[in-house]
Amino acid sequence: MDLKSNHSSPVLTDSAPLSKLRLGLPSNMSPYSPAASPYSSSGLYLTIPRIINGKLEDVRVNGWLDAMIASSPPRKKLSKDIIYESQTDDHDAAYQTWMISYPSALNSFHLITSYAKCKTVALFLDYDGTLSPIVENPDHAFMSSAMRAVVKEAAIYFPTAIISGRSRDKVHEFVRISELYYAGSHGMDIMGPVRVSNSIDVHPDCIKTIDSQGKEVHLFQPANEFLPMINEVYKSLIEVTSDIIGIKVENNKFCVSVHYRNVDNKMWDEVGVRVFGLINGYSRLHVTYGRKVLEVRPVIDWNKGKAVEFLLESLGLSQRDDVLPIYVGDDRTDEDAFKILRESKCGFGILVSNAPKETTSAFYSLRDPSEVQEFLKSLVRWRKSTALQTENIASEYI
Ligand SMILES: [Mg+2]
């Protein structure tokens, strides 16, 4: 199966299963790998600013401030502490135009299920902003019981994994569904099933262990050696930002998130000065941008896209043309997964956004977590009905 965009909807052509070699586990994992440089020409990562004569270079200050603003569109409060990107009539018209290129996964449901027919659908779900609403306090990003029920049911019919920027333990605490696979810290901390796979078993950062249910699992932590450095940086970031009102520094095990959604926007440049000023001293760390969050991450060639490949491999679903991976996410970091699926032509991404995004490698869109819930519910309903049809057809021949 091969998905190609015709700017109105994806089109299926020939199959090209994910290659084991593309995991690149042994050769690309080194923190010193040139491929892992933060000085990316893609523009995803900004160069780390230098202090010149006691002052940060202006152009670069503007660079990170622009990136912080661009990653954090204005929001409005809907209820309690739930917030969404604000919308105007102009904005809505722009969104409708944008949806021509990235159609609603709900409106395109029949097309999606026509791709999925007779295939194993593998679901990869981001957490914040995808399964839970974005909230003022990141510690309160709870998923609804209705969403939990639908994800739990989806996991019965489809191999399902949560891939989050949060620590694996924290996202597991939020989701509380044992039937899922979890990848925390943007895929740098994966607990997945034990399968026979040469490329996985030989990797030194992948070990067999026992999970809380007593099941044997694979634990893959490619950034293990960065743990002491991340802990040190976490403590230093708390210290250097302690006088900024509203800031929240979160230790996500293999990365540190600096949330500035509750910081007065006049202070955003100060947030950047403090964070980049500190990270400047760590050549093996870099900073990426999310929604009102700066994330300090190890410089390794690993991301949510690599995590998807790893999980497909672990699940025994790579190298097969009867598998349709679907990744649903709302953040810039999810683009790595969208890109992997688009380039491998074996599945597709669904971007959760109620505002048009300048660039995305997703094929489809959903407005918000309530539409994600509806989509997952429809997918389960569809799978149940096709299973029933198959049983009925089989029973006619008995
Ligand atoms: Mg998210």
Boltz pocket constraint, residues with backbone or C-beta under 6 A from the ligand:
constraints:
  - pocket:
      binder: B
      contacts: [[A, 126], [A, 127], [A, 128], [A, 129], [A, 130], [A, 329], [A, 330], [A, 331]]
      max_distance: 6.0
